[in-house]
Amino acid sequence: MNEILRFARALRCDPADPRAAFTHRLRIGLAIAALILILSLFR
């Protein structure tokens, strides 16, 4: 569990620029969606 929290803190990004925060969250979301898709295809 500690590794997951550490990984989540590393992915966290809170810049003052809303556009940078949005693009960061979009990239993370797409990466997670791709990971879920890949894992579901292997089952």
Secondary structure, 3 states (H helix, E strand, C coil): CHHHHHHHHHHCCCCCCHHHHHHHHHHHHHHHHHHHHHHHHHC
